[in-house]
Amino acid sequence: MLSCNQEKQKSATEPAKTEKPATNDMMVLLVNYELENMSLEDHAALGTAVGPNFAPANIEGLIGKTFIGNVDTGVFGGLYYFKNNTSLDNYLNSELFKGIMAHPNLVNFNNTSYGVAPISAVTNGIADNRKTSSDPTAAAEMRVLLVNYKLKDMNLEAHAALGTAVAPNFTPANIEGLIGKTFIGNVETGVFGGVYYFQTQEVLDNYLNSELYKGITVHPNLVHFTTRQFMVASVSAVTNGIPVL
């Protein structure tokens, strides 16, 4: 619910950080792929081996990466948070990322990036303001929900105004088990939505069955909803990718 940077499509618990002014510079990159001739155990071992390469200290402009996967659909990957579009592009053109895409057991890549709306500041969704954990067990039951939709008979200004009006409903204080929501969008393709972190599968399911979420899906100007759910891998602890309250 925003008007923000365009989306591009391309083939230690720490102390809480001081609040910073929200800007439209931050970018979210979603990378998905499937496995071919690789077991879940071997895939987990690969993640453990390469995880330290994705620490913010090793990738310029990276705020953090959450390793994600859904064993039911066979889709895996990562959610990356970058300070700006330049750092995101540099990563996609790096030897590190090219090496991932060239791995013979990782196939059917789908890479999508989104801008971040400033209203995410009120929903614990600005990545470099969030408290994170370096404890791998913090990811044990955590779930990520990605919601996308398009606009119908609604301009970007009206959509941004709607987002501003409803954002306070999406705070952790108002949704049980919510860690935070990042409002995301693409003004070129017209794809908008949110990235949510929930403490458990149960509270994620409760949200999808809530009157709040049902009210969003029946809004006459928000159409073509899709949802994707992922587990969070423990290796995210070494990449600043486990947000906590």
C-alpha positions in Angstrom: 0.0 0.0 0.0 2.4 2.6 -1.2 4.1 4.6 -3.9 7.7 3.8 -3.7 10.8 2.6 -5.6 10.2 0.5 -8.5 10.5 -3.3 -8.5 13.0 -4.9 -10.8 12.8 -8.4 -12.1 16.1 -10.1 -12.8 16.9 -13.7 -15.0 23.8 -12.2 18.6 20.8 -10.6 19.7 21.7 -7.0 19.3 20.4 -4.0 21.1 17.5 -2.1 19.5 18.8 0.5 17.0 18.1 4.2 17.1 15.1 5.1 15.0 16.2 6.7 11.7 14.1 8.7 9.2 12.4 6.4 6.8 13.3 6.9 3.2 12.4 5.2 -0.1 16.0 4.1 -0.8 15.8 0.7 0.9 15.2 -2.3 -1.4 14.0 -5.8 -0.7 15.3 -8.6 -3.0 13.5 -11.9 -3.1 15.5 -14.8 -4.6 13.7 -18.2 -5.2 14.9 -21.4 -6.7 14.3 -25.1 -6.7 16.5 -28.1 -6.0 17.6 -30.6 -8.6 19.4 -33.8 -7.6 20.0 -32.4 -4.1 18.6 -33.6 -0.8 17.3 -31.3 1.9 20.2 -32.3 4.1 22.7 -31.5 1.4 21.0 -28.2 0.8 21.1 -27.3 4.5 24.8 -28.2 4.6 25.4 -25.9 1.6 23.6 -23.1 3.4 25.7 -23.5 6.5 28.9 -23.5 4.4 28.1 -20.4 2.4 26.2 -18.4 5.1 29.1 -16.3 6.4 29.6 -14.9 2.8 26.3 -13.1 3.2 27.1 -11.1 6.3 26.6 -7.4 5.9 30.3 -6.9 6.5 31.0 -8.9 3.3 28.5 -7.3 0.9 28.5 -3.5 0.5 25.1 -2.1 1.3 23.6 -5.3 2.6 21.5 -4.8 5.8 20.7 -8.5 6.2 19.6 -11.7 4.5 17.0 -14.2 5.7 17.4 -17.7 4.3 14.0 -19.1 3.5 12.4 -22.3 2.2 9.2 -24.2 1.8 9.6 -27.9 1.8 6.0 -28.5 0.7 6.4 -26.5 -2.5 10.1 -27.2 -3.0 10.9 -23.5 -3.2 13.9 -22.1 -1.4 16.0 -18.9 -1.4 16.6 -15.7 0.4 15.1 -12.3 1.4 17.7 -9.6 1.2 17.5 -6.1 2.5 19.7 -3.5 0.8 20.4 0.1 1.7 19.6 1.3 -1.9 19.2 0.1 -5.4 22.8 0.6 -6.3 24.0 -1.9 -3.7 21.3 -4.4 -4.8 22.4 -4.1 -8.5 26.0 -4.5 -7.5 25.2 -7.7 -5.6 23.3 -9.1 -8.6 26.3 -8.4 -10.8 28.8 -9.9 -8.3 30.7 -13.1 -8.6 29.1 -14.3 -5.4 25.6 -14.1 -6.9 26.7 -15.4 -10.3 28.2 -18.4 -8.5 24.9 -19.2 -6.8 23.0 -19.1 -10.0 25.6 -21.4 -11.6 25.3 -24.1 -9.0 24.3 -27.2 -10.8 21.8 -28.3 -8.1 20.0 -24.9 -7.8 17.6 -24.4 -10.7 14.6 -22.3 -11.9 15.7 -19.0 -10.3 13.3 -16.2 -9.9 14.6 -12.9 -8.6 12.4 -10.0 -7.8 13.2 -6.7 -6.0 10.9 -4.2 -4.4 11.0 -0.7 -3.0 10.1 -0.1 0.6 7.5 2.3 1.8 8.3 4.7 4.6 5.1 3.7 6.5 7.0 0.5 7.3 8.6 2.5 10.1 5.4 2.1 12.2 5.2 -1.7 11.6 8.8 -2.7 12.6 9.5 -3.1 8.9 12.5 -0.9 8.3 15.3 -3.5 8.3 18.2 -1.3 9.6 16.0 -0.2 12.5 15.0 -3.7 13.6 16.4 -5.6 16.5 17.9 -8.9 15.3 19.2 -12.1 16.9 22.4 -14.1 16.4 20.9 -17.1 18.2 20.1 -19.8 15.6 17.3 -21.2 17.7 15.4 -17.9 17.3 14.5 -19.1 13.8 13.1 -22.4 14.9 9.4 -21.7 14.5 9.6 -18.4 12.6 7.6 -17.9 9.4 7.7 -15.4 6.5 4.6 -14.4 4.7 4.8 -12.6 1.3 1.6 -11.0 0.1 1.3 -9.4 -3.4 -1.6 -7.7 -5.2 -2.3 -5.2 -7.9 -4.4 -2.1 -8.1 -7.7 -1.6 -9.9 -9.2 1.8 -10.5 -6.8 3.3 -7.9 -3.9 5.7 -8.5 -0.6 5.6 -6.6 -1.5 8.7 -4.5 -4.8 7.1 -3.3 -2.9 3.8 -2.7 -0.3 5.6 -0.6 -3.0 7.4 1.4 -4.7 4.1 2.1 -1.4 2.6 3.3 -0.8 5.6 5.6 -4.3 5.2 7.1 -4.1 1.4 7.7 -0.5 1.0 8.7 -1.0 1.4 12.4 -3.2 -1.7 12.4 -0.2 -3.8 11.4 2.0 -3.2 14.5 3.2 -6.2 16.6 1.1 -4.8 19.4 -2.1 -5.2 17.3 -1.4 -8.6 15.7 -0.5 -11.5 17.9 2.8 -13.0 17.0 3.7 -10.4 14.4 7.4 -9.4 14.5 7.1 -6.8 11.7 5.7 -6.0 8.3 7.6 -4.3 5.4 5.3 -2.6 2.9 6.7 -3.2 -0.5 5.8 -2.1 -4.1 6.6 -1.7 -7.7 5.3 1.3 -9.6 6.4 -0.1 -13.0 4.6 -3.5 -12.9 1.9 -2.4 -10.4 2.8 -5.2 -7.9 2.5 -4.2 -4.2 2.1 -5.9 -0.8 4.0 -6.8 2.3 6.7 -9.0 3.8 5.6 -10.2 7.2 7.6 -12.1 9.9 5.6 -14.2 12.4 6.8 -16.0 15.4 5.1 -19.3 14.5 3.0 -20.9 11.9 -0.1 -20.8 14.2 0.0 -17.0 14.5 0.5 -16.7 10.7 -2.5 -18.8 10.1 -4.5 -16.8 12.6 -3.6 -13.6 10.7 -4.8 -15.0 7.4 -8.1 -16.0 9.0 -8.5 -12.6 10.7 -11.0 -10.0 9.9 -8.2 -7.6 9.3 -6.7 -9.7 6.5 -10.1 -10.6 5.0 -10.9 -6.9 4.9 -7.8 -6.3 2.8 -8.6 -9.0 0.3 -12.1 -7.8 -0.3 -11.1 -4.1 -0.9 -12.5 -3.3 -4.3 -9.3 -1.6 -5.5 -6.9 -4.3 -4.5 -7.0 -7.4 -6.8 -5.1 -10.5 -7.8 -3.9 -11.4 -4.4 -1.2 -14.1 -4.0 0.4 -15.4 -0.8 3.6 -17.3 -0.3 4.9 -18.8 3.0 8.4 -19.8 4.0 10.2 -21.2 7.0 13.4 -19.4 8.2 16.7 -21.3 8.2 18.9 -21.0 11.3 21.9 -19.9 9.2 20.1 -16.6 9.0 21.6 -15.9 12.4 25.0 -15.2 10.8 23.6 -12.8 8.2 21.5 -10.4 10.4 18.4 -12.2 9.0 16.4 -13.1 12.2 14.3 -10.1 13.3 13.0 -10.3 16.8 10.9 -8.0 19.1 
